[in-house]
Amino acid sequence: MKVREIASALATTPDTVRYYTRLQLITPAKSDNGYKFYSTKDASRLRFILSARHLGFSVEVTWSTKIDQPS
């Protein structure tokens, strides 16, 4: 999924998706032309992050739950 697609699927904004990508809480694959593609794993991770934020957890707490992902 592209940024707009994942944002739409999770009822958030592309800027929100980009924010969590910059924090490396989600790590999309990049194509040769530089486009980022988000997997279903990224979507699940972002859904968890958005839910945690909605419940009042800080970004720092959300960061501490980050599962190590292979580079």
The first five atom37 places (N, CA, C, CB, O) and aatype in JSON, in Angstrom:
{
  "aatype": [12, 11, 19, 1, 6, 9, 0, 15, 0, 10, 0, 16, 16, 14, 3, 16, 19, 1, 18, 18, 16, 1, 10, 5, 10, 9, 16, 14, 0, 11, 15, 3, 2, 7, 18, 11, 13, 18, 15, 16, 11, 3, 0, 15, 1, 10, 1, 13, 9, 10, 15, 0, 1, 8, 10, 7, 13, 15, 19, 6, 19, 16, 17, 15, 16, 11, 9, 3, 5, 14, 15],
  "atom_mask": [
    [1, 1, 1, 1, 1],
    [1, 1, 1, 1, 1],
    [1, 1, 1, 1, 1],
    [1, 1, 1, 1, 1],
    [1, 1, 1, 1, 1],
    [1, 1, 1, 1, 1],
    [1, 1, 1, 1, 1],
    [1, 1, 1, 1, 1],
    [1, 1, 1, 1, 1],
    [1, 1, 1, 1, 1],
    [1, 1, 1, 1, 1],
    [1, 1, 1, 1, 1],
    [1, 1, 1, 1, 1],
    [1, 1, 1, 1, 1],
    [1, 1, 1, 1, 1],
    [1, 1, 1, 1, 1],
    [1, 1, 1, 1, 1],
    [1, 1, 1, 1, 1],
    [1, 1, 1, 1, 1],
    [1, 1, 1, 1, 1],
    [1, 1, 1, 1, 1],
    [1, 1, 1, 1, 1],
    [1, 1, 1, 1, 1],
    [1, 1, 1, 1, 1],
    [1, 1, 1, 1, 1],
    [1, 1, 1, 1, 1],
    [1, 1, 1, 1, 1],
    [1, 1, 1, 1, 1],
    [1, 1, 1, 1, 1],
    [1, 1, 1, 1, 1],
    [1, 1, 1, 1, 1],
    [1, 1, 1, 1, 1],
    [1, 1, 1, 1, 1],
    [1, 1, 1, 0, 1],
    [1, 1, 1, 1, 1],
    [1, 1, 1, 1, 1],
    [1, 1, 1, 1, 1],
    [1, 1, 1, 1, 1],
    [1, 1, 1, 1, 1],
    [1, 1, 1, 1, 1],
    [1, 1, 1, 1, 1],
    [1, 1, 1, 1, 1],
    [1, 1, 1, 1, 1],
    [1, 1, 1, 1, 1],
    [1, 1, 1, 1, 1],
    [1, 1, 1, 1, 1],
    [1, 1, 1, 1, 1],
    [1, 1, 1, 1, 1],
    [1, 1, 1, 1, 1],
    [1, 1, 1, 1, 1],
    [1, 1, 1, 1, 1],
    [1, 1, 1, 1, 1],
    [1, 1, 1, 1, 1],
    [1, 1, 1, 1, 1],
    [1, 1, 1, 1, 1],
    [1, 1, 1, 0, 1],
    [1, 1, 1, 1, 1],
    [1, 1, 1, 1, 1],
    [1, 1, 1, 1, 1],
    [1, 1, 1, 1, 1],
    [1, 1, 1, 1, 1],
    [1, 1, 1, 1, 1],
    [1, 1, 1, 1, 1],
    [1, 1, 1, 1, 1],
    [1, 1, 1, 1, 1],
    [1, 1, 1, 1, 1],
    [1, 1, 1, 1, 1],
    [1, 1, 1, 1, 1],
    [1, 1, 1, 1, 1],
    [1, 1, 1, 1, 1],
    [1, 1, 1, 1, 1]
  ],
  "atom_positions": [
    [[0.84, -1.17, 0.0], [0.0, 0.0, 0.0], [0.89, 1.24, 0.0], [-0.95, -0.01, 1.21], [1.96, 1.26, 0.6]],
    [[0.41, 2.26, -0.68], [1.09, 3.55, -0.64], [0.61, 4.33, 0.57], [0.84, 4.35, -1.96], [-0.32, 3.92, 1.26]],
    [[1.26, 5.47, 0.83], [0.96, 6.28, 2.01], [-0.53, 6.62, 2.08], [1.79, 7.57, 2.0], [-1.16, 6.42, 3.12]],
    [[-1.08, 7.12, 1.01], [-2.5, 7.51, 1.03], [-3.41, 6.31, 1.24], [-2.87, 8.21, -0.28], [-4.45, 6.42, 1.9]],
    [[-3.04, 5.18, 0.69], [-3.86, 3.97, 0.84], [-3.89, 3.48, 2.28], [-3.34, 2.86, -0.08], [-4.96, 3.16, 2.81]],
    [[-2.74, 3.43, 2.93], [-2.71, 2.96, 4.31], [-3.41, 3.97, 5.22], [-1.26, 2.72, 4.78], [-4.1, 3.59, 6.17]],
    [[-3.22, 5.26, 4.94], [-3.88, 6.29, 5.74], [-5.4, 6.17, 5.62], [-3.43, 7.69, 5.3], [-6.11, 6.24, 6.62]],
    [[-5.87, 5.99, 4.42], [-7.31, 5.84, 4.19], [-7.85, 4.59, 4.87], [-7.61, 5.8, 2.69], [-8.92, 4.62, 5.48]],
    [[-7.12, 3.49, 4.76], [-7.56, 2.22, 5.35], [-7.65, 2.31, 6.87], [-6.61, 1.1, 4.95], [-8.46, 1.62, 7.48]],
    [[-6.82, 3.15, 7.47], [-6.79, 3.25, 8.94], [-7.44, 4.54, 9.45], [-5.35, 3.17, 9.43], [-7.32, 4.87, 10.63]],
    [[-8.12, 5.25, 8.56], [-8.84, 6.48, 8.92], [-7.93, 7.49, 9.61], [-10.01, 6.14, 9.83], [-8.28, 8.06, 10.65]],
    [[-6.77, 7.71, 9.03], [-5.84, 8.71, 9.53], [-5.34, 9.52, 8.34], [-4.65, 8.05, 10.31], [-5.85, 9.37, 7.23]],
    [[-4.35, 10.37, 8.57], [-3.84, 11.2, 7.48], [-2.49, 10.68, 6.98], [-3.71, 12.65, 7.95], [-1.79, 9.99, 7.71]],
    [[-2.14, 11.01, 5.74], [-0.81, 10.65, 5.25], [0.3, 11.24, 6.11], [-0.64, 11.1, 3.82], [1.34, 10.61, 6.31]],
    [[0.08, 12.45, 6.63], [1.1, 13.06, 7.51], [1.34, 12.24, 8.76], [0.69, 14.47, 7.89], [2.47, 12.13, 9.24]],
    [[0.28, 11.65, 9.31], [0.42, 10.79, 10.49], [1.24, 9.56, 10.15], [-0.96, 10.38, 11.02], [2.11, 9.16, 10.93]],
    [[0.97, 8.97, 9.0], [1.73, 7.79, 8.57], [3.2, 8.16, 8.4], [1.17, 7.22, 7.23], [4.09, 7.44, 8.85]],
    [[3.46, 9.29, 7.77], [4.85, 9.74, 7.56], [5.54, 10.02, 8.9], [4.87, 11.0, 6.68], [6.73, 9.73, 9.05]],
    [[4.82, 10.58, 9.86], [5.38, 10.87, 11.18], [5.89, 9.59, 11.85], [4.32, 11.55, 12.08], [7.03, 9.55, 12.33]],
    [[5.06, 8.57, 11.89], [5.48, 7.32, 12.53], [6.54, 6.59, 11.72], [4.28, 6.42, 12.74], [7.32, 5.81, 12.27]],
    [[6.57, 6.85, 10.42], [7.65, 6.29, 9.59], [8.96, 6.98, 9.94], [7.33, 6.46, 8.07], [9.99, 6.32, 10.08]],
    [[8.94, 8.31, 10.1], [10.15, 9.05, 10.48], [10.68, 8.58, 11.83], [9.87, 10.55, 10.52], [11.89, 8.52, 12.04]],
    [[9.77, 8.25, 12.75], [10.19, 7.75, 14.06], [10.65, 6.29, 14.01], [9.06, 7.89, 15.06], [11.11, 5.74, 15.01]],
    [[10.52, 5.69, 12.85], [10.88, 4.29, 12.6], [10.05, 3.31, 13.43], [12.35, 4.08, 12.9], [10.52, 2.22, 13.77]],
    [[8.82, 3.7, 13.74], [7.91, 2.77, 14.39], [7.27, 1.85, 13.37], [6.82, 3.53, 15.17], [6.81, 0.75, 13.7]],
    [[7.24, 2.29, 12.13], [6.87, 1.41, 11.01], [7.95, 1.6, 9.96], [5.42, 1.74, 10.44], [8.48, 2.69, 9.78]],
    [[8.25, 0.52, 9.26], [9.37, 0.55, 8.31], [8.94, 0.0, 6.95], [10.57, -0.25, 8.86], [9.09, -1.2, 6.69]],
    [[8.41, 0.87, 6.1], [7.97, 0.41, 4.79], [9.15, 0.06, 3.89], [7.1, 1.47, 4.13], [10.27, 0.54, 4.08]],
    [[8.86, -0.78, 2.91], [9.87, -1.09, 1.89], [9.91, 0.06, 0.9], [9.54, -2.45, 1.16], [8.92, 0.77, 0.7]],
    [[11.07, 0.25, 0.28], [11.19, 1.31, -0.74], [11.46, 0.67, -2.09], [12.32, 2.31, -0.37], [12.25, -0.26, -2.21]],
    [[10.78, 1.19, -3.1], [11.0, 0.7, -4.46], [12.2, 1.43, -5.06], [9.72, 0.91, -5.34], [12.75, 2.35, -4.45]],
    [[12.6, 1.01, -6.24], [13.74, 1.63, -6.92], [13.52, 3.12, -7.16], [14.01, 0.93, -8.24], [14.48, 3.9, -7.16]],
    [[12.27, 3.52, -7.38], [11.99, 4.93, -7.65], [11.75, 5.74, -6.38], [10.8, 5.05, -8.57], [11.38, 6.92, -6.46]],
    [[11.94, 5.13, -5.21], [11.84, 5.85, -3.95], [10.49, 5.83, -3.27], [0.0, 0.0, 0.0], [10.35, 6.35, -2.17]],
    [[9.48, 5.25, -3.92], [8.16, 5.16, -3.29], [8.2, 4.19, -2.13], [7.1, 4.74, -4.32], [8.87, 3.16, -2.18]],
    [[7.48, 4.53, -1.06], [7.39, 3.64, 0.09], [6.15, 2.79, -0.06], [7.37, 4.44, 1.41], [5.08, 3.27, -0.43]],
    [[6.3, 1.51, 0.25], [5.18, 0.58, 0.21], [5.02, -0.06, 1.58], [5.39, -0.5, -0.89], [5.96, -0.64, 2.12]],
    [[3.83, 0.05, 2.11], [3.51, -0.45, 3.44], [2.86, -1.82, 3.34], [2.6, 0.54, 4.19], [1.91, -2.01, 2.58]],
    [[3.35, -2.75, 4.11], [2.84, -4.12, 4.11], [1.66, -4.24, 5.08], [3.95, -5.13, 4.49], [1.34, -3.29, 5.79]],
    [[1.04, -5.4, 5.08], [-0.03, -5.64, 6.06], [0.54, -5.63, 7.48], [-0.75, -6.99, 5.77], [-0.16, -5.26, 8.42]],
    [[1.79, -6.03, 7.63], [2.44, -5.97, 8.95], [2.59, -4.51, 9.39], [3.84, -6.67, 8.9], [2.37, -4.19, 10.56]],
    [[2.97, -3.64, 8.47], [3.07, -2.21, 8.78], [1.7, -1.66, 9.17], [3.64, -1.42, 7.58], [1.59, -0.87, 10.11]],
    [[0.66, -2.07, 8.45], [-0.7, -1.61, 8.74], [-1.13, -2.08, 10.14], [-1.7, -2.14, 7.67], [-1.74, -1.31, 10.89]],
    [[-0.83, -3.31, 10.48], [-1.17, -3.82, 11.81], [-0.43, -3.06, 12.89], [-0.86, -5.32, 11.9], [-1.0, -2.72, 13.93]],
    [[0.83, -2.81, 12.65], [1.66, -2.08, 13.62], [1.11, -0.66, 13.8], [3.14, -2.03, 13.15], [0.99, -0.17, 14.92]],
    [[0.77, 0.0, 12.69], [0.24, 1.36, 12.76], [-1.12, 1.37, 13.45], [0.13, 1.96, 11.37], [-1.42, 2.3, 14.2]],
    [[-1.94, 0.37, 13.2], [-3.24, 0.28, 13.88], [-3.02, 0.19, 15.4], [-4.04, -0.96, 13.37], [-3.74, 0.83, 16.17]],
    [[-2.04, -0.6, 15.83], [-1.72, -0.71, 17.25], [-1.26, 0.64, 17.8], [-0.63, -1.78, 17.47], [-1.71, 1.05, 18.88]],
    [[-0.39, 1.32, 17.09], [0.12, 2.62, 17.52], [-1.02, 3.63, 17.66], [1.18, 3.14, 16.52], [-1.11, 4.33, 18.67]],
    [[-1.88, 3.7, 16.66], [-2.99, 4.64, 16.69], [-3.95, 4.32, 17.84], [-3.75, 4.62, 15.36], [-4.46, 5.23, 18.5]],
    [[-4.17, 3.05, 18.09], [-5.03, 2.65, 19.21], [-4.41, 3.03, 20.54], [-5.3, 1.13, 19.17], [-5.09, 3.54, 21.43]],
    [[-3.11, 2.79, 20.68], [-2.4, 3.15, 21.92], [-2.45, 4.65, 22.15], [-0.95, 2.66, 21.87], [-2.67, 5.09, 23.28]],
    [[-2.24, 5.43, 21.11], [-2.29, 6.89, 21.22], [-3.7, 7.34, 21.61], [-1.86, 7.56, 19.9], [-3.86, 8.25, 22.42]],
    [[-4.71, 6.7, 21.02], [-6.1, 7.04, 21.32], [-6.42, 6.75, 22.79], [-7.06, 6.25, 20.41], [-7.22, 7.45, 23.41]],
    [[-5.79, 5.73, 23.35], [-6.0, 5.37, 24.76], [-5.18, 6.24, 25.71], [-5.65, 3.91, 24.98], [-5.3, 6.12, 26.93]],
    [[-4.33, 7.11, 25.15], [-3.58, 8.04, 25.98], [-2.14, 7.68, 26.22], [0.0, 0.0, 0.0], [-1.45, 8.37, 26.97]],
    [[-1.65, 6.62, 25.61], [-0.24, 6.26, 25.78], [0.63, 7.24, 24.99], [0.02, 4.81, 25.31], [0.25, 7.69, 23.91]],
    [[1.77, 7.55, 25.53], [2.69, 8.47, 24.87], [3.42, 7.76, 23.73], [3.7, 9.05, 25.88], [3.44, 6.54, 23.64]],
    [[4.03, 8.57, 22.88], [4.84, 8.02, 21.8], [6.01, 7.23, 22.39], [5.36, 9.14, 20.86], [6.42, 6.21, 21.85]],
    [[6.55, 7.73, 23.5], [7.68, 7.05, 24.14], [7.31, 5.64, 24.61], [8.19, 7.87, 25.33], [8.08, 4.7, 24.44]],
    [[6.12, 5.51, 25.19], [5.66, 4.18, 25.63], [5.44, 3.3, 24.4], [4.36, 4.28, 26.47], [5.79, 2.12, 24.39]],
    [[4.84, 3.88, 23.38], [4.62, 3.13, 22.14], [5.95, 2.69, 21.55], [3.83, 3.98, 21.11], [6.09, 1.57, 21.07]],
    [[6.95, 3.59, 21.59], [8.29, 3.27, 21.08], [8.89, 2.1, 21.86], [9.22, 4.51, 21.18], [9.53, 1.23, 21.27]],
    [[8.68, 2.07, 23.18], [9.27, 1.01, 24.0], [8.67, -0.36, 23.69], [9.09, 1.34, 25.48], [9.25, -1.38, 24.05]],
    [[7.51, -0.39, 23.03], [6.91, -1.67, 22.67], [7.33, -2.11, 21.27], [5.4, -1.57, 22.74], [6.87, -3.14, 20.77]],
    [[8.21, -1.33, 20.65], [8.64, -1.66, 19.29], [9.31, -3.03, 19.26], [9.61, -0.58, 18.75], [10.2, -3.32, 20.05]],
    [[8.86, -3.84, 18.34], [9.44, -5.17, 18.16], [10.6, -5.02, 17.18], [8.37, -6.21, 17.63], [10.46, -4.38, 16.14]],
    [[11.73, -5.63, 17.51], [12.87, -5.56, 16.6], [12.47, -6.13, 15.25], [14.09, -6.32, 17.17], [11.9, -7.21, 15.15]],
    [[12.78, -5.37, 14.22], [12.46, -5.78, 12.86], [13.76, -5.9, 12.08], [11.48, -4.78, 12.18], [14.66, -5.08, 12.25]],
    [[13.87, -6.9, 11.24], [15.08, -7.01, 10.44], [15.19, -5.85, 9.48], [15.1, -8.32, 9.68], [14.19, -5.36, 8.96]],
    [[16.43, -5.39, 9.24], [16.6, -4.26, 8.32], [16.51, -4.67, 6.88], [17.91, -3.57, 8.56], [16.63, -3.84, 5.99]]
  ]
}
